[in-house]
Amino acid sequence: MPKNKTHKGTAKRVRITGGGKLMRQQAGLRHRLEVKSRKEKRDLSGTVELAKADVKRVKKLLGH
C-alpha cells in the first residue's frame, strides 16, 4: 500500500499545536478593509481553533 501524501493546500492553511489542536486563520481580512472598523479588523486577526466538525477530515488531509 502506498504512503498517504500530505495535502499541501491544507498544510499551508492549518497548523497543529503541541497539544494536537488544529489552528486556522480567520476569513475576511483580505479586502474591503477600509469599510471594516478597527475593532472588526482586530477581531479577525490572529488564529482560531478549527471547528470540531472539520477536525477529522482535515487531520486525514494532513496525514495524521
Long-range contacts (C-beta under 8 A, 24 or more apart in sequence): 4-63, 5-63, 6-61, 6-62, 6-63, 7-61, 7-62, 10-58, 10-61, 10-62, 11-62, 14-50, 14-58, 14-62, 15-47, 16-62, 16-64, 21-49, 21-50, 22-49, 22-50, 22-54, 22-55, 22-58, 22-59, 23-47, 23-48, 23-49, 23-50, 24-48, 24-49, 24-50
